Amino acid sequence: MRRALLALVLAASAVPVFAADATLGLPPLPSPPAAQVALGRELFFDRRLSANGTLSCAMCHVPEQAFTVNETRTSVGMNGVSLRRNAPTLLNVATVERLFHDGRAASLEEQALQPLVHPDEMANTSAAAVVARVNALPDYRVPLRQAFGSARATPQRLAGALAAYQRTLLAAGSPFDRWHYGGEAQAMDALAQRGYAVFRERGCADCHTVGARHALFSDGGFHNTGTRARSESLGEQPVDVVLAPGVTTQVTPETLRIIGVADAPDRGRHEVTGRASDLRAFRTPSLRNIALTAPYMHDGSLATLDEVLDHYVRGGWPADPAQDPRIRPIVLDAGQRRALMAFLGALTSPSALPPSRMDTGR
């Protein structure tokens, strides 16, 4: 799957690995202080910030994988627990106003410490415990002083530094951006240009917005696309398991619950607002670098972009009465589908490959 996605990206772009302008197509964004960025980078890759010293932020947001995780539907947390939701990419997270799939954090600073104290993620008992651990590490004294004028960590300083680093993870300047905003007529090929027309004609741009001067490819809103109801329904059906080549057996949901762990309930944005209209609604993800961020949807239940298109061609999951009424069946012939896939590949920033940093292993 990973190889196929990379082939799609390379076919869409003939530019060098690193683009001259990774911000082309994004709105103007302030540059965070360099010393805070440097400190935030160290914190992001440091496993010592987790309760048992085994997990870092970068292990759920892997730089080599566009700051998400490709191998599993959802990330693996403390002591091997499967987390409830897919790890969203951090590329261009500076443009996101409400963080997490359910929008429960209003800023990167508010978001930054939550994984550190979540019992299934980095599992610290409190932000104060993280601060005490950082203050006991002598190698953080100079970076803290350079970033904040004091060698002492506080929750606000740790959150500010992590947020500063994440604001530098910009990856635009894609073939689409160079064609649409940069005036380079040959930057995006004819097939992808046709795919952009299909994208607009079929209503995809209603939620994955494209502006006159920049494109976030997200309306920032929360919508029920039928994904959660689909996953719950399929979870109650038997599955075929391959035992050997040509030999399969059917496993019932009851058996699966004995040998595995069922997905935790997830009401989406409703868990934050309590509004009935937000039931099973999740934040619209940006489509930027989408070819690099499989698997898809909030629960990672769709493994490929082809599966995502199949979901929307079918009209989502119409059996869910709370599904957004804008999700309706889409008619696509084979040529239109190829063109749409080429367009999605053309949204990949050269700056997304390769990663800017590897895990230090601490």
C-alpha positions in Angstrom: 0.0 0.0 0.0 2.8 2.4 0.9 4.6 1.7 -2.3 1.5 2.3 -4.4 0.9 5.7 -2.7 4.4 6.8 -3.2 4.2 5.9 -6.9 1.1 8.1 -7.1 3.0 11.0 -5.6 6.0 10.6 -7.9 3.8 10.3 -10.9 2.1 13.6 -10.0 5.3 15.6 -9.6 8.6 16.0 -11.3 9.9 18.6 -8.9 13.1 18.0 -6.8 12.6 16.5 -3.3 12.8 19.8 -1.5 10.6 22.7 -2.8 11.8 26.3 -2.7 8.6 27.5 -1.1 6.9 25.1 1.2 4.2 27.7 2.0 2.9 28.4 -1.5 -0.9 27.8 -1.2 -1.1 28.4 2.6 -2.3 31.6 4.3 0.3 33.9 5.8 1.6 32.4 9.1 3.8 34.0 11.7 7.2 32.4 12.4 7.6 31.1 16.0 10.8 32.0 17.9 13.7 29.8 16.7 14.8 28.9 20.3 11.3 27.8 21.2 11.2 25.7 18.0 14.5 24.0 18.9 13.3 23.2 22.4 10.0 21.9 21.0 11.8 19.7 18.6 13.8 18.1 21.4 10.7 17.5 23.5 8.8 16.1 20.5 11.4 13.3 20.0 12.1 12.6 23.7 10.8 9.3 25.0 11.7 10.4 28.5 8.5 12.5 28.6 6.3 9.4 28.8 5.6 7.8 32.1 7.9 4.8 31.5 10.3 6.3 29.1 9.2 4.3 26.1 7.0 6.7 24.0 7.6 10.0 22.3 5.3 12.3 20.4 7.1 11.2 17.2 6.1 7.6 17.7 2.5 8.4 16.9 3.4 11.2 14.5 6.2 9.6 12.5 8.2 12.1 10.4 9.0 9.4 7.8 5.3 8.9 7.4 4.1 12.5 7.0 3.8 12.8 10.8 1.2 10.1 11.1 1.3 6.3 11.3 0.8 4.2 8.1 1.1 0.6 9.5 -1.8 0.5 11.9 -5.4 1.8 11.8 -4.8 3.6 15.1 -1.7 4.3 17.0 -0.2 2.1 19.7 -0.1 3.7 23.1 1.2 2.9 26.6 1.9 -0.9 27.2 0.8 -1.7 23.6 -2.8 -0.5 23.9 -4.6 0.3 20.7 -5.7 3.9 20.8 -9.3 4.8 19.8 -8.5 7.1 16.8 -6.1 7.4 13.9 -3.2 9.7 14.4 -3.8 12.8 12.2 -0.9 14.3 10.3 0.8 17.2 11.9 1.8 18.7 8.5 0.3 22.2 8.2 -1.3 21.8 11.7 -0.5 25.5 12.2 -3.6 26.2 10.0 -6.0 24.1 12.1 -8.1 26.1 14.5 -9.7 23.2 16.5 -7.4 20.3 17.2 -8.0 16.6 17.6 -10.6 14.8 15.5 -13.4 16.1 17.8 -12.0 19.7 18.1 -11.7 19.6 21.8 -8.6 21.8 21.9 -8.8 25.5 20.7 -5.0 25.9 20.1 -1.8 24.0 19.6 -0.8 25.1 23.1 -4.0 23.6 24.6 -3.5 20.4 22.5 0.2 19.9 23.3 0.0 18.5 26.8 -3.1 16.4 26.5 -1.3 13.3 25.0 1.3 13.6 27.8 -1.3 13.0 30.5 -3.7 10.7 28.7 -3.7 7.3 30.5 -3.5 5.4 27.2 -1.0 7.6 25.5 2.1 8.9 27.4 0.3 8.1 30.7 1.8 10.7 33.0 -0.3 11.3 36.1 -0.3 15.1 35.6 1.4 18.0 33.8 3.2 18.7 37.0 4.8 15.3 36.8 6.1 16.0 33.3 7.4 19.4 34.4 9.2 17.8 37.4 10.9 15.2 35.1 12.0 17.8 32.6 13.4 20.0 35.4 15.4 17.0 36.6 17.1 16.6 33.2 20.2 18.8 33.0 20.3 18.8 29.2 17.1 20.9 29.1 18.4 23.8 31.2 20.3 25.6 28.4 17.5 25.1 25.8 14.9 26.4 28.3 17.0 29.4 29.1 17.5 30.2 25.5 13.8 29.8 24.7 12.2 31.5 27.7 14.9 33.2 29.7 14.7 30.7 32.5 16.1 27.2 33.0 12.9 26.1 34.7 10.2 24.3 32.9 6.5 25.1 33.4 3.4 23.6 31.7 3.0 26.8 29.7 6.6 26.7 28.5 6.5 23.0 27.5 3.2 23.6 25.7 4.5 26.7 24.0 7.7 25.0 22.8 5.9 22.0 21.4 3.4 24.3 19.7 6.2 26.4 18.2 7.8 23.3 16.7 4.6 22.0 15.2 3.9 25.4 13.6 7.1 24.9 11.5 5.8 21.6 10.0 4.6 23.3 6.8 4.3 21.3 3.6 2.6 23.0 0.7 4.1 24.2 -2.6 2.6 21.1 -4.3 2.2 20.7 -8.0 -1.4 21.9 -7.6 -0.1 25.0 -5.7 2.4 25.8 -8.3 -0.2 25.4 -11.1 -3.1 27.1 -9.3 -1.4 29.8 -7.3 2.1 30.0 -8.8 1.0 30.4 -12.4 3.1 27.4 -13.7 1.0 26.0 -16.5 3.0 22.7 -16.6 3.4 22.1 -12.9 0.3 19.8 -12.8 -0.4 17.5 -15.7 -3.6 17.4 -17.8 -5.0 14.4 -16.0 -4.7 16.0 -12.6 -6.2 19.2 -14.0 -9.2 17.2 -15.2 -9.3 15.6 -11.7 -9.5 19.1 -10.1 -12.5 19.9 -12.3 -14.2 16.6 -11.2 -13.3 17.5 -7.6 -15.2 20.8 -7.9 -18.1 19.4 -10.0 -18.9 16.5 -7.6 -19.0 18.8 -4.6 -15.8 17.7 -2.8 -14.7 21.3 -2.5 -17.8 22.1 -0.4 -16.0 20.6 2.6 -12.4 20.5 1.3 -12.3 24.2 0.4 -10.1 26.0 -2.1 -9.8 29.8 -1.8 -8.8 32.4 -4.2 -5.4 33.0 -2.5 -4.8 29.9 -0.5 -6.3 26.4 0.1 -6.6 24.6 3.4 -8.6 21.8 1.7 -10.8 21.8 4.8 -13.7 23.9 6.0 -12.6 23.3 9.6 -16.0 22.0 10.4 -17.3 18.7 11.8 -19.4 16.3 9.7 -20.9 12.9 10.1 -19.8 11.1 6.8 -21.2 7.8 7.9 -17.8 6.4 8.8 -18.4 5.7 12.5 -21.8 4.0 11.8 -20.2 2.0 9.0 -17.4 0.8 11.4 -19.9 -0.1 14.1 -22.1 -2.1 11.7 -19.2 -4.0 10.1 -18.0 -4.8 13.6 -21.1 -6.8 14.2 -20.6 -9.0 11.1 -18.5 -12.1 10.7 -15.1 -11.7 9.1 -13.2 -14.1 6.9 -9.7 -15.0 8.2 -7.1 -16.6 5.9 -5.5 -19.6 7.7 -3.3 -20.7 4.8 -3.2 -20.1 1.1 -6.7 -21.1 -0.2 -7.9 -21.9 3.3 -10.2 -19.5 5.2 -12.5 -19.6 8.1 -15.2 -17.3 9.3 -14.9 -15.7 12.7 -17.9 -14.4 14.5 -18.0 -11.0 16.3 -18.4 -13.0 19.6 -15.2 -14.9 19.0 -13.4 -11.7 18.0 -14.4 -10.1 21.3 -12.9 -13.1 23.2 -9.5 -13.0 21.4 -9.2 -9.3 20.8 -10.3 -5.9 22.1 -13.4 -4.3 20.6 -13.2 -0.7 19.4 -14.2 1.8 22.2 -17.4 3.7 21.6 -16.9 7.0 19.8 -19.6 9.7 19.5 -17.2 12.2 17.8 -17.8 15.9 18.3 -20.9 15.1 20.4 -18.5 14.2 23.2 -17.4 17.8 23.3 -20.5 19.7 22.7 -23.4 17.4 23.7 -25.3 18.6 20.7 -27.4 15.9 18.9 -26.3 17.4 15.6 -22.7 16.5 16.4 -23.3 12.8 16.8 -20.6 10.8 15.0 -19.2 14.0 13.5 -15.5 14.5 13.1 -13.3 17.3 11.9 -12.8 17.6 8.1 -9.2 16.7 7.5 -7.1 18.6 5.0 -6.4 16.8 1.7 -2.9 18.2 1.5 -0.4 15.3 1.4 -3.3 12.9 1.5 -1.4 10.3 -0.6 1.1 9.9 2.3 -1.2 9.6 5.3 -3.0 6.3 5.0 -5.0 4.8 6.6 -7.9 7.1 6.4 -10.8 8.5 8.4 -10.9 9.1 12.1 -10.6 5.4 12.9 -8.2 4.4 10.2 -10.9 2.1 8.8 -10.3 2.8 5.1 -6.9 1.5 4.1 -6.5 3.2 0.7 -7.7 6.3 -1.2 -9.6 3.9 -3.5 -11.5 2.7 -0.4 -12.2 6.3 0.5 -13.6 7.0 -3.0 -15.7 3.9 -2.8 -17.2 5.1 0.5 -18.2 8.4 -1.0 -19.4 7.0 -4.3 -21.8 4.8 -2.3 -23.0 7.9 -0.5 -21.3 7.2 2.8 -23.4 5.0 5.0 -27.0 6.0 4.3 -28.3 3.6 7.1 -27.0 6.3 9.6 -29.9 8.7 10.2 -27.5 11.3 11.5 -25.3 11.3 8.4 -24.7 14.8 6.9 -27.3 15.2 4.1 -24.6 16.5 1.8 -23.1 13.0 1.7 -24.9 11.6 -1.3 -24.0 8.9 -3.9 -21.5 10.2 -6.5 -21.4 9.1 -10.1 -17.8 8.6 -11.4 -16.8 6.7 -14.5 -13.4 5.1 -14.7 -11.7 8.0 -16.4 -13.0 10.5 -13.9 -11.9 8.3 -11.0 -8.4 8.1 -12.5 -8.3 11.8 -12.9 -9.5 12.5 -9.3 -6.8 10.1 -8.0 -4.2 12.0 -10.0 -5.4 15.3 -8.6 -5.1 13.9 -5.0 -1.6 12.9 -5.8 -0.8 16.4 -7.0 -1.6 17.7 -3.5 1.7 16.3 -2.1 4.3 18.8 -1.1 7.9 17.9 -2.0 8.7 19.2 1.5 6.8 16.2 3.0 9.6 13.9 1.8 12.0 13.0 3.3 11.4 13.9 7.0 13.4 16.7 8.5 14.5 14.6 11.5 14.7 11.0 12.7 13.9 9.8 16.2 17.0 10.0 18.4 15.9 6.9 20.3 16.0 8.6 23.7 
